[in-house]
Amino acid sequence: MKNWILIAVVCLLSVSILSAGAAAQDRSQTVRGSWMQDGALREGDIVLADQNAGCEIVVSEKEHSAVRQAAIFLAGDIEKISGYKPPIVSTPSGQRVGIHLITLGNDEIPKQIAQDKLRNQWEAHQILTMQNSVWLVGANFRGTAFAAYTLSERLGIDPLYLWTGYTPEKHPKLVLKKTDYFANSPTVKYRGFFHDDEDILPRPFEYSGYPLRIGDVPTEWYQRFFETALRLRLNMVAPYTRAHRRFEVQKIASDWGLFYTSHHYDILL
């Protein structure tokens, strides 16, 4: 009986996640790496990295911490693929290709950005290449962050790389195809991970032979859960209730742009 209940829960979760993603991305074709130009340069393509030189990531000080964190991940992703790590700056230098992360209303954006479609939408975003720039513009701060995670995946990063061990192909010359991509608001507004029983993650063993079931779970494990959720364009996490959920962990989730909630009844006690 328990096995059937487990199967039912897994199926329901799968349907929810697939439904949530359906509005955001078309999965009928290959997604990972699909925006990377692997041949001769074409009109409108943008070189993000070439050996030891390349782009910069522009994030205004007005932006939410979730956008700044997405920029940090994006810089690391470009380095994984090309070997070049772009600097993150608050104002464009004018000397490099710029990847601009902007939340609608925070800064000037090109007229080619569909502001009317973005305005008052939930997590909608647009990715546009134009001249010597890449524009990642979100309807709200989470939309802007999701634009960065979308770009990373389309350049070749597996959103689940922390768990699959997938290593992206190396491209010292990293070229982004001419792009104009728009993601509407997701079908399901709140989408999250319920990562239960994280108290059994690598920890000291107790007398019974099981991992210690009290005390703190290392912060790095929560960071891995949270990063994975964001790369999958989820916006909520629900940690296990019986593990000590210290404020530091809750703050990381919030700072990175995730709603922090719970699932078990224990939260009501």
Order of alpha helices (4+ residues) and beta strands (2+ residues): alpha-beta-beta-beta-alpha-beta-beta-alpha-beta-beta-alpha-alpha-beta-beta-beta-alpha-beta-alpha-beta
